[in-house]
Amino acid sequence: MKQAGFDREKYLEMQSRHIDERRKQFGGKLYLEFGGKLFDDHHASRVLPGFTPDNKILMLEQLADEVEVVIVISALDLAGNKVRGDLGISYEADVLRHIDVFRSYGLHVGSVVISHVTEENRQARAFKRKLERLGIKVYRHYIIKGYPNDVPLVISDQGYGRNDYIETSRDLVVVTAPGPGSGKMATCLSQLYHDHRRGISSGYAKYETFPIWNLPLDHPVNVAYEAATADLDDVNMIDPFHLAAYGEQVVNYNRDVEVFPVLNMLFERLLGTSPYKSPTDMGVNMAGYCISDDAVCRAASHQEVIRRYYKALVHEKQEELDPGVSDRIALLMSTMGITKEDRPVVLPALDVARRTKGPASAIELPDGRIVTGKTSPLLGACSAMLLNALKELAGIDDSVTLLAPELIEPIQHLKTGHLGSSNPRLHTDEVLIALSVSANSDEYARRALDELQQLRGCDVHTSVILGPVDEGIFRNLGVHVTSEPEYQTKKLYRRR
């Protein structure tokens, strides 16, 4: 089993206590901007083994009676039908998913804010009507010309004053969003402006897990964050304001550092004096104090950077883009002294592909064993690898055939004869369904199926870009997949 490098229980206790201390600092309402993913932070769980994807929401669950959630979505993302790359769903759909998940934890979702609104945005108006029909309060925040640098305009009736005031009923207001650039910070500051005009005491703080402020700039955990945001041109840097104020080197990132002088002016105008001397002061993140094994987190972060490199290569291939993002991540890899071959599953997959002259894949099991799969007339490479891995985990001899040809052939006939498929080989979803059917009568199939949960968190590499079906199955299984930036065929049309 993979070793943990992060103390989850310590984190939950420390983070809850620190947020409570920040609330007391302002003595009233606290708008807490949540950066990153709140309840499915898979990046954090990969680079900090032991940090579970739901850590943040479990921490909030302890404060459920005091917390209100506000979700922000940009009208620009609605107009562009922006999609979450990790889930393959639109930001619009993800807002609804967020509401459902928050409610399942007993957290109160007070409203949704549509930011960056313009009169021309039909998608924003349609989404507002949809949410209101579902009984959800919706507020609109508008684009402010010259934001955030034109401070007099921003803090005026034509700036924040034009925005709808969000009516909240709790003292801890968590402001979150489906993704970056949604306008979370602007939403919080707009509320400070309106609260100030109403004589309501309120404050602002930021909960951003990465970069981890009290780890060195070149620590692999922080470098992994830079790789994850390479498409946003984010760069980790020493916080110059913190260094000047306290003589202490801490890490922040360029966007917060660049905007801090303006934020400081906003705080002074809104509150009379700024409560913060640096952008790092605004944060409440305690993750750096909860790393229990630094070596484990360093190794995990090396692997995450390589994953991000392959993800960038595949995206650039699919969209026919110049290698800008992958080049930036390659430079990070160079400074870390790692190569793509340091991902244990890469060379085994490529070796099988060279030997068989067809698509191949490899998986690293929890104990470090590598299992491969090759393409055959009956099975795709990932399907073969999946069956081989389950056999290995269940201790089933390699000579045993889990799915007999007479079971596979009718499925192939259905695909090619009636469903119009040109590929008779079974995908991973079809293999798992066939294995489930066989488990009713076959002891080997049942034993193999019982091991399926052991694949969560395992790493896979394939010699060709995965199709949407296999990609979705691995995502649902919690498997971390990378692929060579090569297509299996030379067809021009490819279904995403």
C-alpha positions as CSV (number, residue, x, y, z in Angstrom):
1,M,0.0,0.0,0.0
2,K,1.1,3.5,-0.7
3,Q,2.5,5.3,2.3
4,A,0.8,8.4,3.7
5,G,2.7,11.7,3.9
6,F,-0.1,13.9,5.3
7,D,-1.8,13.9,8.7
8,R,-5.5,14.2,7.9
9,E,-6.8,14.4,11.4
10,K,-4.3,17.1,12.4
11,Y,-5.3,19.1,9.4
12,L,-9.0,19.0,10.1
13,E,-8.5,20.2,13.7
14,M,-5.9,22.9,12.9
15,Q,-7.8,24.3,9.9
16,S,-11.2,24.5,11.8
17,R,-9.5,26.3,14.7
18,H,-7.6,28.8,12.5
19,I,-10.7,29.7,10.5
20,D,-12.5,30.3,13.8
21,E,-9.7,32.6,15.0
22,R,-9.9,34.6,11.8
23,R,-13.6,35.0,12.3
24,K,-13.0,36.4,15.8
25,Q,-10.5,38.9,14.3
26,F,-13.2,40.7,12.5
27,G,-15.9,40.2,15.1
28,G,-18.7,39.9,12.6
29,K,-19.4,38.3,9.3
30,L,-16.4,36.6,7.5
31,Y,-16.4,36.1,3.7
32,L,-14.1,33.1,3.2
33,E,-13.0,32.7,-0.4
34,F,-12.3,29.1,-1.2
35,G,-9.8,28.5,-4.0
36,G,-9.3,25.2,-5.7
37,K,-11.8,22.3,-5.4
38,L,-13.8,22.1,-2.2
39,F,-15.0,18.6,-2.1
40,D,-13.1,16.7,-4.8
41,D,-9.6,18.1,-4.5
42,H,-7.9,15.2,-6.3
43,H,-4.7,17.3,-7.0
44,A,-4.2,17.7,-3.2
45,S,-4.8,14.0,-2.6
46,R,-2.2,13.1,-5.2
47,V,0.6,15.4,-4.0
48,L,-0.2,15.0,-0.3
49,P,-0.9,11.3,0.2
50,G,-3.3,11.1,3.1
51,F,-5.2,14.2,2.2
52,T,-8.5,12.9,1.1
53,P,-10.5,14.7,-1.7
54,D,-13.2,15.6,0.7
55,N,-11.0,17.0,3.5
56,K,-12.2,20.6,3.1
57,I,-15.9,19.8,3.1
58,L,-15.5,17.5,6.1
59,M,-13.9,20.4,7.9
60,L,-16.8,22.7,7.0
61,E,-19.2,20.0,8.0
62,Q,-18.0,20.5,11.6
63,L,-19.2,24.1,11.3
64,A,-22.4,23.3,9.4
65,D,-24.7,25.3,11.7
66,E,-22.6,28.5,11.1
67,V,-21.8,28.2,7.4
68,E,-23.5,29.5,4.4
69,V,-22.3,28.7,0.9
70,V,-22.3,31.1,-2.0
71,I,-21.4,29.7,-5.5
72,V,-20.0,32.0,-8.1
73,I,-20.0,31.3,-11.8
74,S,-18.8,33.7,-14.5
75,A,-21.2,34.7,-17.3
76,L,-18.1,34.4,-19.6
77,D,-17.8,30.8,-18.8
78,L,-21.5,30.2,-19.4
79,A,-21.1,31.9,-22.8
80,G,-18.1,29.8,-23.6
81,N,-19.8,26.6,-22.3
82,K,-16.6,26.0,-20.3
83,V,-16.0,22.4,-19.2
84,R,-14.2,20.9,-16.2
85,G,-11.4,18.8,-17.7
86,D,-11.3,16.4,-14.8
87,L,-15.0,15.5,-14.9
88,G,-15.9,16.3,-18.5
89,I,-19.0,18.3,-17.5
90,S,-19.9,22.0,-18.1
91,Y,-19.4,24.6,-15.4
92,E,-23.2,25.1,-15.5
93,A,-23.8,21.5,-14.7
94,D,-21.1,21.6,-12.0
95,V,-22.9,24.4,-10.2
96,L,-25.9,22.1,-9.8
97,R,-23.6,19.3,-8.7
98,H,-22.0,21.5,-6.1
99,I,-25.4,22.4,-4.7
100,D,-26.4,18.7,-4.4
101,V,-23.1,17.8,-2.7
102,F,-23.1,20.6,-0.2
103,R,-26.7,19.8,0.7
104,S,-25.8,16.1,1.2
105,Y,-23.3,17.2,3.9
106,G,-25.9,19.4,5.6
107,L,-24.4,22.7,4.4
108,H,-26.7,25.6,3.6
109,V,-26.4,26.9,0.0
110,G,-27.7,30.4,0.2
111,S,-27.4,31.5,-3.4
112,V,-25.6,31.6,-6.7
113,V,-23.9,34.7,-8.1
114,I,-23.5,35.1,-11.8
115,S,-20.4,37.4,-12.2
116,H,-19.1,39.4,-15.2
117,V,-22.6,40.0,-16.4
118,T,-23.3,42.0,-19.6
119,E,-26.7,42.8,-21.1
120,E,-25.8,40.7,-24.2
121,N,-25.2,37.5,-22.4
122,R,-28.2,35.3,-23.2
123,Q,-26.7,32.2,-21.5
124,A,-26.5,34.0,-18.2
125,R,-30.1,35.1,-18.4
126,A,-31.2,31.6,-19.2
127,F,-29.2,30.0,-16.4
128,K,-30.6,32.5,-14.0
129,R,-34.1,31.6,-14.9
130,K,-33.3,27.9,-14.6
131,L,-31.9,28.3,-11.1
132,E,-34.8,30.4,-10.0
133,R,-37.2,27.8,-11.2
134,L,-35.3,25.3,-9.0
135,G,-35.9,27.6,-6.0
136,I,-32.4,29.0,-5.8
137,K,-31.7,32.6,-5.2
138,V,-29.6,34.3,-7.9
139,Y,-27.6,37.5,-7.8
140,R,-25.9,39.4,-10.6
141,H,-22.5,41.1,-10.5
142,Y,-21.4,43.2,-13.4
143,I,-18.1,43.8,-15.3
144,I,-16.4,46.9,-13.9
145,K,-14.3,48.8,-16.4
146,G,-10.7,49.1,-15.2
147,Y,-11.2,46.6,-12.4
148,P,-9.3,46.4,-10.1
149,N,-6.9,49.2,-10.7
150,D,-9.4,52.1,-11.0
151,V,-10.1,52.1,-7.3
152,P,-12.4,55.3,-7.2
153,L,-14.6,53.7,-9.8
154,V,-14.5,50.2,-8.2
155,I,-15.6,51.6,-4.8
156,S,-18.5,53.6,-6.1
157,D,-22.2,53.3,-7.0
158,Q,-21.1,52.6,-10.6
159,G,-18.7,49.8,-9.4
160,Y,-19.4,47.5,-6.5
161,G,-22.5,49.6,-5.8
162,R,-24.1,48.4,-9.1
163,N,-23.8,44.7,-8.0
164,D,-26.7,43.0,-6.4
165,Y,-26.3,42.7,-2.6
166,I,-26.2,39.0,-1.5
167,E,-28.6,38.5,1.4
168,T,-26.9,36.0,3.8
169,S,-28.1,34.5,7.0
170,R,-25.0,33.1,8.5
171,D,-21.8,34.7,9.9
172,L,-19.3,32.4,8.0
173,V,-20.0,32.8,4.2
174,V,-17.9,30.4,2.1
175,V,-17.6,31.7,-1.5
176,T,-16.6,29.0,-4.0
177,A,-16.8,28.3,-7.7
178,P,-16.5,25.5,-10.3
179,G,-13.1,26.8,-11.4
180,P,-10.6,29.7,-11.5
181,G,-11.4,33.1,-12.8
182,S,-15.0,33.0,-11.7
183,G,-14.9,36.2,-9.6
184,K,-14.8,34.8,-6.1
185,M,-12.6,37.5,-4.6
186,A,-14.5,40.3,-6.4
187,T,-17.7,38.9,-4.9
188,C,-16.3,39.0,-1.4
189,L,-15.1,42.5,-1.8
190,S,-18.4,43.7,-3.3
191,Q,-20.1,42.3,-0.1
192,L,-17.6,44.2,2.1
193,Y,-18.6,47.4,0.2
194,H,-22.3,46.8,0.6
195,D,-21.9,45.7,4.3
196,H,-19.9,48.9,5.0
197,R,-22.7,51.0,3.6
198,R,-25.2,49.2,5.8
199,G,-23.1,49.5,8.9
200,I,-22.5,45.7,9.1
201,S,-19.1,44.6,10.4
202,S,-17.5,42.1,8.0
203,G,-14.1,40.8,6.9
204,Y,-12.4,38.8,4.2
205,A,-10.0,35.9,4.2
206,K,-8.7,33.4,1.6
207,Y,-8.5,29.7,1.8
208,E,-6.1,28.6,-1.0
209,T,-4.3,25.2,-0.5
210,F,-1.6,25.9,-3.1
211,P,1.0,27.1,-3.3
212,I,1.7,26.1,0.4
213,W,3.0,29.4,1.8
214,N,5.4,27.9,4.4
215,L,7.1,25.4,2.1
216,P,10.1,26.5,0.1
217,L,9.6,28.0,-3.4
218,D,11.2,25.0,-5.1
219,H,9.6,22.3,-2.9
220,P,8.1,19.7,-5.3
221,V,4.6,20.2,-3.8
222,N,4.7,23.9,-4.8
223,V,6.2,23.1,-8.2
224,A,3.4,20.6,-8.8
225,Y,0.9,23.4,-8.3
226,E,2.8,25.5,-10.8
227,A,2.6,22.6,-13.3
228,A,-1.1,22.2,-12.6
229,T,-1.8,25.9,-13.5
230,A,0.7,26.2,-16.3
231,D,-2.2,26.9,-18.7
232,L,-3.2,29.9,-16.6
233,D,0.4,31.4,-16.6
234,D,0.5,31.2,-12.8
235,V,4.0,31.4,-11.3
236,N,5.0,30.8,-7.7
237,M,7.1,33.5,-6.1
238,I,8.4,34.8,-2.8
239,D,5.8,37.2,-1.4
240,P,7.7,40.6,-1.4
241,F,5.2,42.3,0.8
242,H,5.5,39.6,3.5
243,L,9.3,39.8,3.3
244,A,9.2,43.6,3.7
245,A,6.8,43.5,6.6
246,Y,8.1,40.5,8.6
247,G,11.6,39.7,7.2
248,E,10.2,36.2,6.4
249,Q,10.3,34.4,3.0
250,V,7.0,32.8,2.2
251,V,5.5,31.6,-1.0
252,N,2.5,33.0,-2.9
253,Y,1.7,33.3,-6.6
254,N,1.9,36.1,-9.1
255,R,-1.8,37.0,-9.4
256,D,-2.3,37.6,-5.7
257,V,1.0,39.5,-5.4
258,E,0.3,41.7,-8.4
259,V,-3.2,42.7,-7.2
260,F,-2.3,43.1,-3.5
261,P,-1.5,46.9,-3.6
262,V,-4.9,47.5,-5.1
263,L,-6.6,45.2,-2.6
264,N,-4.8,47.0,0.2
265,M,-6.3,50.3,-1.1
266,L,-9.7,48.7,-1.3
267,F,-9.5,47.5,2.3
268,E,-8.4,50.9,3.5
269,R,-11.3,52.6,1.7
270,L,-13.8,50.1,2.9
271,L,-12.6,49.4,6.4
272,G,-10.7,52.5,7.2
273,T,-7.5,50.4,7.6
274,S,-6.2,47.3,6.0
275,P,-6.1,44.2,8.2
276,Y,-3.3,42.7,6.1
277,K,0.3,43.6,5.3
278,S,0.7,40.9,2.6
279,P,-1.3,38.7,0.4
280,T,-0.1,35.7,2.4
281,D,-1.6,37.4,5.5
282,M,-5.0,37.0,3.8
283,G,-4.7,33.2,3.8
284,V,-5.9,30.7,6.4
285,N,-4.2,27.5,5.0
286,M,-2.6,25.1,7.5
287,A,-1.7,22.3,5.1
288,G,2.0,22.9,5.4
289,Y,1.9,22.2,9.1
290,C,0.3,18.8,8.5
291,I,2.9,17.1,6.3
292,S,4.0,14.0,8.2
293,D,6.5,12.6,5.7
294,D,8.2,15.1,3.5
295,A,9.9,12.5,1.4
296,V,6.6,10.8,0.5
297,C,5.1,14.1,-0.6
298,R,8.1,15.0,-2.6
299,A,8.0,11.7,-4.5
300,A,4.2,12.0,-5.1
301,S,4.7,15.6,-6.4
302,H,7.3,14.4,-8.9
303,Q,4.8,12.0,-10.3
304,E,2.1,14.6,-10.5
305,V,4.3,16.9,-12.5
306,I,4.9,14.1,-15.0
307,R,1.2,13.4,-15.2
308,R,0.5,17.1,-15.9
309,Y,3.2,17.0,-18.7
310,Y,1.5,14.1,-20.4
311,K,-1.9,15.8,-20.0
312,A,-0.6,18.9,-21.7
313,L,0.9,16.9,-24.5
314,V,-2.4,15.1,-25.2
315,H,-4.4,18.3,-25.0
316,E,-2.1,20.1,-27.5
317,K,-2.3,17.1,-29.8
318,Q,-6.1,17.0,-29.7
319,E,-6.5,20.7,-30.2
320,E,-3.6,21.1,-32.6
321,L,-2.0,23.7,-30.3
322,D,1.6,24.8,-30.1
323,P,3.5,23.1,-27.2
324,G,3.4,26.2,-24.9
325,V,2.1,24.5,-21.8
326,S,4.0,21.3,-22.2
327,D,7.2,23.2,-22.7
328,R,6.7,25.1,-19.5
329,I,6.1,21.9,-17.6
330,A,9.1,20.3,-19.3
331,L,11.2,23.2,-17.9
332,L,9.9,22.5,-14.4
333,M,10.7,18.8,-14.8
334,S,14.3,19.8,-15.8
335,T,14.7,22.0,-12.7
336,M,13.5,19.1,-10.6
337,G,15.8,16.6,-12.3
338,I,13.1,14.2,-13.4
339,T,12.1,12.9,-16.8
340,K,8.9,11.3,-18.2
341,E,10.6,7.9,-17.8
342,D,10.6,8.3,-14.1
343,R,6.9,7.5,-14.2
344,P,7.1,3.7,-13.5
345,V,4.3,2.7,-16.0
346,V,5.7,4.5,-19.0
347,L,8.5,2.2,-20.2
348,P,6.6,-1.1,-19.6
349,A,3.7,0.2,-21.7
350,L,5.9,1.4,-24.5
351,D,7.9,-1.8,-24.4
352,V,4.8,-3.9,-25.0
353,A,3.7,-1.6,-27.8
354,R,7.0,-1.9,-29.6
355,R,7.0,-5.7,-29.2
356,T,3.4,-6.2,-30.3
357,K,3.3,-3.3,-32.8
358,G,-0.1,-2.3,-31.4
359,P,-1.6,-0.2,-28.6
360,A,-0.5,-1.3,-25.1
361,S,-1.0,-0.2,-21.5
362,A,0.6,-0.7,-18.1
363,I,-0.7,-0.3,-14.5
364,E,1.2,0.0,-11.2
365,L,-0.6,-2.0,-8.5
366,P,-0.6,-0.7,-4.9
367,D,2.4,-2.9,-3.9
368,G,4.4,-1.6,-6.9
369,R,4.0,-4.5,-9.2
370,I,3.6,-3.6,-12.9
371,V,0.9,-5.3,-15.0
372,T,0.6,-4.8,-18.7
373,G,-2.1,-5.3,-21.4
374,K,-1.9,-5.7,-25.2
375,T,-4.4,-5.4,-28.0
376,S,-5.9,-8.6,-29.3
377,P,-8.8,-9.6,-31.6
378,L,-11.1,-9.8,-28.6
379,L,-9.9,-7.1,-26.2
380,G,-8.5,-3.6,-26.3
381,A,-5.2,-3.0,-24.5
382,C,-6.8,-1.3,-21.5
383,S,-9.4,-4.0,-21.2
384,A,-6.7,-6.7,-21.3
385,M,-4.7,-4.8,-18.7
386,L,-7.7,-4.4,-16.4
387,L,-8.4,-8.1,-16.4
388,N,-4.7,-9.0,-15.9
389,A,-4.5,-6.6,-13.0
390,L,-7.6,-8.0,-11.3
391,K,-6.2,-11.5,-11.7
392,E,-2.9,-10.5,-10.2
393,L,-4.6,-8.8,-7.2
394,A,-6.9,-11.8,-6.7
395,G,-4.0,-14.3,-6.9
396,I,-5.5,-16.0,-9.9
397,D,-3.0,-17.9,-12.1
398,D,-2.2,-16.3,-15.4
399,S,-3.3,-19.3,-17.3
400,V,-6.9,-18.8,-16.2
401,T,-9.2,-17.1,-18.7
402,L,-11.6,-14.8,-16.9
403,L,-13.8,-14.2,-19.9
404,A,-14.2,-17.1,-22.3
405,P,-14.3,-16.3,-26.1
406,E,-17.9,-17.7,-26.3
407,L,-18.9,-15.0,-23.8
408,I,-17.1,-12.1,-25.7
409,E,-18.2,-13.0,-29.2
410,P,-21.9,-12.3,-28.8
411,I,-21.1,-8.9,-27.5
412,Q,-18.8,-8.3,-30.5
413,H,-21.6,-9.4,-32.8
414,L,-24.0,-7.0,-31.1
415,K,-21.5,-4.1,-31.5
416,T,-20.6,-4.6,-35.1
417,G,-23.8,-6.2,-36.4
418,H,-26.5,-4.0,-34.7
419,L,-24.9,-1.0,-33.1
420,G,-22.8,0.2,-36.0
421,S,-19.4,-0.1,-34.3
422,S,-16.3,-0.6,-36.5
423,N,-14.3,-1.8,-33.5
424,P,-15.2,-5.3,-32.3
425,R,-12.9,-5.3,-29.3
426,L,-14.4,-4.9,-25.9
427,H,-13.9,-1.6,-24.1
428,T,-13.4,-1.5,-20.3
429,D,-17.0,-0.9,-19.5
430,E,-18.1,-3.9,-21.6
431,V,-15.4,-6.0,-19.9
432,L,-16.6,-5.1,-16.4
433,I,-20.3,-5.8,-17.3
434,A,-19.3,-9.2,-18.8
435,L,-17.2,-9.9,-15.7
436,S,-20.1,-9.0,-13.4
437,V,-22.4,-11.4,-15.3
438,S,-19.9,-14.2,-15.1
439,A,-19.4,-13.6,-11.4
440,N,-22.8,-15.1,-10.7
441,S,-21.6,-18.5,-11.8
442,D,-17.8,-18.3,-12.0
443,E,-15.7,-18.2,-8.8
444,Y,-12.6,-16.7,-10.6
445,A,-14.7,-13.9,-12.0
446,R,-16.2,-13.2,-8.6
447,R,-12.8,-13.1,-6.9
448,A,-11.5,-10.8,-9.6
449,L,-14.4,-8.4,-9.4
450,D,-14.0,-8.2,-5.6
451,E,-10.5,-6.6,-6.1
452,L,-11.9,-3.7,-8.2
453,Q,-11.7,-1.2,-5.3
454,Q,-7.9,-1.9,-5.1
455,L,-7.4,0.0,-8.3
456,R,-8.3,3.4,-6.8
457,G,-5.2,5.6,-6.8
458,C,-3.3,3.3,-9.1
459,D,-1.3,4.8,-12.1
460,V,-1.8,3.8,-15.7
461,H,0.0,4.7,-18.9
462,T,-1.2,3.9,-22.4
463,S,0.7,4.1,-25.7
464,V,-2.1,5.9,-27.5
465,I,-4.7,8.5,-26.5
466,L,-7.7,6.9,-24.8
467,G,-11.2,7.0,-26.2
468,P,-13.9,8.7,-24.1
469,V,-15.4,5.4,-22.8
470,D,-12.1,4.0,-21.4
471,E,-11.2,7.5,-20.1
472,G,-14.5,7.8,-18.3
473,I,-14.3,4.3,-16.7
474,F,-10.8,4.9,-15.3
475,R,-11.9,8.3,-14.0
476,N,-14.8,6.6,-12.2
477,L,-12.5,3.9,-10.8
478,G,-10.2,6.6,-9.4
479,V,-7.2,5.5,-11.6
480,H,-4.7,8.1,-12.7
481,V,-4.1,7.8,-16.4
482,T,-1.5,9.3,-18.7
483,S,-1.2,8.6,-22.5
484,E,1.3,9.2,-25.2
485,P,0.2,12.0,-27.5
486,E,-0.5,9.6,-30.4
487,Y,-3.8,8.4,-31.9
488,Q,-4.5,4.7,-32.6
489,T,-5.8,5.5,-36.1
490,K,-5.3,8.3,-38.6
491,K,-9.0,9.2,-38.8
492,L,-9.7,12.9,-38.9
493,Y,-13.1,12.7,-37.0
494,R,-12.8,11.5,-33.4
495,R,-15.6,11.4,-31.0
496,R,-14.8,13.2,-27.7
